[in-house]
Amino acid sequence: MATLTIKNVPDPLVRRLKARATLHRRSLNREVIACLEALVQAAPVDPEALLARAREVRRALMGGSRTAP
């Protein structure tokens, strides 16, 4: 296993990570590893596909039956 040192981590970020670690009943180190794993394993976002889907949803909402206020 590698050892990674991260310098100059802002205090607010450390506080949020500690809070998440407590919530998940993990050590700070294990919480950081879990966050990194989730970030690296996340599916890449295709901006064009996301925009196309948003347009579809908008059209569906605007074209559906709506009641006047």
TIRODO-440694 format. One record per residue: residue number from 1; residue in three letters; y, z, x of N, C-alpha, C in turn. Coordinates in nm, 2 decimals. Last residue first. Layout:
semi/nudo/nnorth/nup/neast/canorth/caup/caeast/cnorth/cup/ceast
NUM/ALA/Y/Z/X/Y/Z/X/Y/Z/X
...
# end
This chain:
semi/nudo/nnorth/nup/neast/canorth/caup/caeast/cnorth/cup/ceast
69/PRO/2.87/-1.22/-5.27/2.91/-1.08/-5.28/2.99/-1.05/-5.41
68/ALA/2.61/-1.44/-5.37/2.75/-1.42/-5.34/2.78/-1.27/-5.36
67/THR/2.29/-1.47/-5.22/2.37/-1.43/-5.33/2.52/-1.40/-5.29
66/ARG/2.12/-1.75/-5.10/2.20/-1.63/-5.07/2.28/-1.60/-5.20
65/SER/1.84/-1.93/-4.99/1.92/-1.88/-5.11/1.99/-1.76/-5.07
64/GLY/1.89/-2.11/-4.68/1.82/-2.03/-4.78/1.90/-1.99/-4.89
63/GLY/2.06/-2.21/-4.49/2.01/-2.30/-4.59/1.93/-2.23/-4.70
62/MET/2.11/-2.00/-4.32/2.22/-2.07/-4.39/2.17/-2.15/-4.50
61/LEU/1.86/-1.95/-4.22/1.93/-1.84/-4.29/2.05/-1.91/-4.37
60/ALA/1.78/-2.19/-4.10/1.69/-2.13/-4.21/1.77/-2.02/-4.29
59/ARG/1.98/-2.22/-3.91/1.96/-2.32/-4.02/1.88/-2.26/-4.14
58/ARG/1.92/-1.99/-3.75/2.05/-2.00/-3.82/2.04/-2.10/-3.93
57/VAL/1.66/-2.07/-3.66/1.68/-1.94/-3.74/1.81/-1.95/-3.82
56/GLU/1.73/-2.29/-3.51/1.63/-2.30/-3.62/1.65/-2.18/-3.72
55/ARG/1.89/-2.19/-3.31/1.95/-2.28/-3.41/1.86/-2.30/-3.53
54/ALA/1.71/-2.03/-3.18/1.82/-1.96/-3.25/1.88/-2.06/-3.35
53/ARG/1.54/-2.23/-3.08/1.49/-2.14/-3.17/1.60/-2.07/-3.25
52/ALA/1.72/-2.35/-2.90/1.67/-2.43/-3.01/1.61/-2.34/-3.12
51/LEU/1.76/-2.14/-2.72/1.87/-2.19/-2.80/1.83/-2.27/-2.92
50/LEU/1.50/-2.12/-2.61/1.56/-2.01/-2.68/1.68/-2.05/-2.77
49/ALA/1.48/-2.37/-2.49/1.39/-2.33/-2.60/1.44/-2.22/-2.68
48/GLU/1.68/-2.34/-2.30/1.69/-2.45/-2.40/1.60/-2.42/-2.52
47/PRO/1.60/-2.13/-2.14/1.72/-2.12/-2.22/1.73/-2.23/-2.33
46/ASP/1.30/-1.98/-2.11/1.35/-2.11/-2.11/1.48/-2.12/-2.20
45/VAL/1.22/-1.70/-1.92/1.29/-1.75/-2.04/1.34/-1.89/-2.02
44/PRO/0.91/-1.60/-1.79/1.04/-1.66/-1.77/1.09/-1.71/-1.90
43/ALA/0.75/-1.29/-1.89/0.75/-1.44/-1.89/0.89/-1.49/-1.87
42/ALA/0.71/-1.03/-1.66/0.78/-1.08/-1.78/0.77/-1.23/-1.77
41/GLN/0.63/-0.93/-1.42/0.53/-0.99/-1.51/0.58/-1.05/-1.63
40/VAL/0.86/-0.81/-1.32/0.79/-0.93/-1.24/0.69/-1.00/-1.33
39/LEU/0.91/-0.61/-1.50/1.01/-0.71/-1.47/0.94/-0.84/-1.41
38/ALA/0.69/-0.45/-1.49/0.72/-0.51/-1.61/0.82/-0.63/-1.59
37/GLU/0.70/-0.37/-1.22/0.59/-0.44/-1.26/0.62/-0.52/-1.39
36/LEU/0.94/-0.22/-1.22/0.93/-0.34/-1.14/0.81/-0.43/-1.18
35/CYS/0.87/-0.01/-1.39/0.98/-0.10/-1.43/0.97/-0.23/-1.35
34/ALA/0.66/0.11/-1.24/0.63/0.05/-1.38/0.74/-0.05/-1.42
33/ILE/0.80/0.19/-1.02/0.69/0.09/-1.00/0.66/0.03/-1.14
32/VAL/0.97/0.38/-1.14/1.03/0.27/-1.08/0.92/0.16/-1.06
31/GLU/0.77/0.56/-1.23/0.85/0.50/-1.32/0.92/0.37/-1.26
30/ARG/0.67/0.66/-0.98/0.58/0.58/-1.07/0.66/0.50/-1.18
29/ASN/0.90/0.79/-0.89/0.84/0.68/-0.81/0.75/0.59/-0.90
28/LEU/0.93/0.99/-1.08/1.03/0.89/-1.06/0.98/0.77/-0.99
27/SER/0.62/1.04/-1.27/0.71/1.07/-1.16/0.82/0.96/-1.15
26/ARG/0.60/1.05/-1.63/0.57/1.00/-1.49/0.66/1.05/-1.39
25/ARG/0.65/1.07/-1.90/0.56/1.17/-1.83/0.51/1.11/-1.70
24/HIS/0.83/0.92/-2.03/0.70/0.86/-2.01/0.60/0.95/-1.94
23/LEU/1.05/1.09/-2.01/1.00/1.04/-2.14/0.86/0.99/-2.13
22/THR/1.08/1.11/-1.73/1.05/1.22/-1.81/0.99/1.18/-1.95
21/ALA/1.15/0.84/-1.68/1.03/0.90/-1.62/0.98/1.02/-1.70
20/ARG/1.39/0.82/-1.81/1.27/0.74/-1.85/1.14/0.80/-1.80
19/ALA/1.54/1.00/-1.66/1.52/1.02/-1.80/1.40/0.95/-1.85
18/LYS/1.53/0.87/-1.41/1.47/1.00/-1.43/1.45/1.04/-1.57
17/LEU/1.68/0.64/-1.48/1.54/0.63/-1.44/1.46/0.76/-1.45
16/ARG/1.93/0.75/-1.53/1.85/0.68/-1.64/1.70/0.67/-1.60
15/ARG/1.99/0.86/-1.28/1.98/0.95/-1.40/1.90/0.88/-1.51
14/VAL/2.00/0.63/-1.13/1.90/0.73/-1.10/1.88/0.82/-1.22
13/LEU/2.22/0.51/-1.25/2.09/0.44/-1.26/1.98/0.54/-1.23
12/PRO/2.43/0.69/-1.18/2.39/0.67/-1.32/2.26/0.60/-1.34
11/ASP/2.43/0.66/-0.89/2.38/0.78/-0.96/2.35/0.76/-1.11
10/PRO/2.30/0.36/-0.75/2.40/0.43/-0.82/2.35/0.55/-0.89
9/VAL/2.15/0.35/-0.44/2.12/0.34/-0.58/2.23/0.42/-0.65
8/ASN/2.14/0.31/-0.16/2.27/0.30/-0.23/2.24/0.27/-0.38
7/LYS/1.82/0.17/-0.09/1.94/0.24/-0.05/2.05/0.21/-0.15
6/ILE/1.48/0.20/-0.10/1.59/0.14/-0.17/1.71/0.23/-0.14
5/THR/1.18/0.13/0.06/1.30/0.22/0.06/1.42/0.14/0.00
4/LEU/0.84/0.11/0.02/0.97/0.05/-0.01/1.08/0.15/-0.01
3/THR/0.53/0.07/0.16/0.64/0.17/0.13/0.77/0.09/0.12
2/ALA/0.22/-0.07/0.04/0.35/-0.08/0.12/0.44/0.03/0.07
1/MET/-0.12/0.00/0.08/0.00/0.00/0.00/0.12/0.00/0.09
# end
